[in-house]
């Protein structure tokens, strides 16, 4: 597990947090402060809500910085990278107001150098052009006042 990845678990689900991916939308804690409270350490309290409520809130994370896996489905160390995504057959790309493109299903990102990455869960792609982590959004749209 990379150094910049943190895991929080209860008996049923493990929430994975990748702070370097976070675009600070605040949706996690504004929607479920009982679990996600940035003023506390640790900031994720898995006993603050039911497993289904936690999963529902994690799915709202626009950057994919928060993901989860069901503990019963974890079969190996590789499962720590597993993200449960919505099971739709159509790729849906959401244009967030004044922010990134959001892909909430598994997708293949092919970089200009030919490198490929399979992403699951939510992926936020830069729409403003100012990201220092292209093609991914890093929150610079807020700093430059991007509106569209």
N, C-alpha and C positions, 0 to 999 in steps of 0.2 A: 504494500500500500504506500503510495507517495506520501512524503512528509506533509504536504499541504492538504491531506485528506483526513477527516475526522469522522468517527462513527459513534452513534448513540443508539442504544438498543433497549428494548423491553423483551418480554417473552415471545412476542409475535413478529415484530418488524424491526429492522435496523435502518436508521436514517443515516445517509452518507452526506457529509458536507465538504465541498471543495471551495474554500474561501477565495482562491485565485480565479475562480470562474464567476463569482458573485458580481452582479451588476447593481447591487444595493437598491433593488426595487422596493424593499420593505414589505412586500406582500406577505412574507412568512410571519413576521411578528405582528404586523397590523391585523392579520387575520386570525392569529391563534397565539396570543401573548402568553397563555397558560403553558405552552410548550416552547415557543421560540421567543426568548426574552434577551435582547442584546445587552441589557444592563446587569445581567447576572452571569456568574461563572459556575459551571458551564452554562452556556446560553441556551442549550437544548435540554429540556426536562421531559423525558419520555413518559413520565407518569402523570403529565398534566392534562391528557385527553385520551380518548379511546384510540385504538389502532386505526380504525376506519377514518376517524376525524384527522389524525396525523397524516395518513396517506392522502386524503383529499387535499389537505393544505400543501403538502410537498408537491403534489401534481401542479399546483398553481405557480410554482417557482419558474419565472420566465427564462432564466439563464441555464438551468440544469445544475446549478451549484448545489441544490438539494435534490437528492434522489433517495430511493429506498429499495430494499429487497425484503421479501418475506423470509423469516428465519427458517421456516419449514422447508423452503426450497433451496436453501444454501447447502450445497453438497461439497464444495471445495473452497480453497482460498481464492480461486478465480471469481467466485460468486460475489465477492465484495465489490466488484465493479459492475455487477448486474443492476440494471435499472428497469423497473417495471413501467412499461409505457402503455398508453391507451391502445387497444387492439382494433384499430380501424384499418380498412383495406385501402383507403384513399389517403394520399399524402396531403395533409392540410398545412398550409403556411399562413400564419396569422401576421398581419401587419399591425404592430402595436403603435398607438398614437404617439408621435414624436419619439419613437424608440425603434428597437430592432425588429427584424423578421423573426418569428417564432415557429419552430418546427417541433411538434409534440409527439412525433412517432419516430421509429427507427429510420435513419437515413444514412446514405453514404456521401461523405464529403470528399471530393477529389480536388486536391490542391494543384496549383499551377505547376509545381515541380513533379507532379504525377503521384505523389504520396496520397494514400487513401486512409480515411478514418471512418469507421462505422460508429455512429452516435445513436444512443437510445435515450428515451426520456425527452426532456425539453432542451432544445438547442437554440441559442439566440445568435442570429447573424447580423452583423453590422449593416445598417442602412444609411448612416450619416457619412461614412467614409473617414471618420476621425479615429477609429479604434486603433490601438497599438497592438492588437492581437487579432488582426484580420485573418480569416473572414468572420471571426467571432466578435460579438459585442463586448466591450469592456466598460461601458457606461459613459464614454466620452460625449455621447449625444447630449447629456445634461450639461456638461461643462461648456459646450459650444453653443448651447441654445437651439439645437436642432428642432425644427418644427415642420411637420408634414403629415 
